């Protein structure tokens, strides 16, 4: 199994729920899309590509700037 690691700069951005627009269209908030793009770029720079046909073991370490409680499940989804 190949090992790769990467660091995403800045505080983690938990994934937000989809929103309903004025015309009834569902969209993803800009902050969620932007953070997903940053994570994707960092992973690609580390040599990771999608889709992977091999088994993947994922370890996530999150470091928030303060001690407030957060939904870690949404942070991991991003």
C-alpha positions in Angstrom: 0.0 0.0 0.0 1.3 3.4 -0.9 1.5 6.1 1.8 0.9 9.8 1.1 0.3 12.7 3.4 -0.5 16.3 2.9 -1.4 19.4 5.0 -4.2 21.8 4.2 -3.3 25.3 5.3 -5.6 27.3 7.4 -8.4 26.3 9.8 -10.7 23.5 8.8 -14.0 24.5 7.1 -16.8 22.1 8.1 -19.0 21.1 5.2 -22.2 23.2 5.1 -25.6 21.9 4.1 -26.9 22.6 0.6 -29.0 25.8 0.3 -32.2 26.6 -1.6 -31.9 29.5 -4.0 -34.6 32.0 -5.0 -35.6 30.1 -8.1 -35.8 26.8 -6.2 -32.4 25.7 -7.3 -30.2 23.9 -4.7 -26.6 25.1 -4.4 -23.5 24.5 -2.3 -22.3 27.5 -0.3 -19.2 29.3 -1.6 -17.1 28.6 1.6 -17.7 24.8 1.2 -16.8 24.8 -2.5 -13.7 26.9 -1.9 -12.4 24.7 0.9 -13.1 21.5 -1.1 -11.0 23.0 -4.0 -8.1 23.7 -1.6 -8.2 20.2 -0.2 -8.3 18.7 -3.7 -5.3 20.8 -4.8 -3.3 19.8 -1.8 -4.1 16.1 -2.3 -3.1 16.3 -6.0 0.2 18.0 -5.1 0.9 15.1 -2.8 0.5 12.7 -5.7 -3.0 11.4 -5.0 -5.4 10.9 -7.8 -9.1 9.9 -8.1 -10.7 7.4 -8.4 -8.5 5.0 -6.5 -9.1 1.3 -7.1 -6.8 0.3 -4.2 -7.8 0.2 -0.6 -7.4 3.5 1.2 -6.7 4.1 4.9 -7.5 7.7 6.0 -6.3 9.4 9.1 -7.5 13.0 9.7 -6.0 15.4 12.3 -8.0 18.6 12.7 -6.6 21.7 14.5 -9.1 24.5 15.2 -8.0 28.0 16.2 -10.2 28.0 19.4 -11.7 25.6 21.9 -15.4 25.8 20.7 -17.2 22.6 20.1 -17.8 21.6 16.5 -19.4 18.9 14.5 -16.3 16.8 13.6 -18.3 14.7 11.2 -19.0 17.7 8.9 -15.3 18.8 9.2 -14.2 15.3 8.1 -16.6 15.3 5.1 -14.8 18.3 3.6 
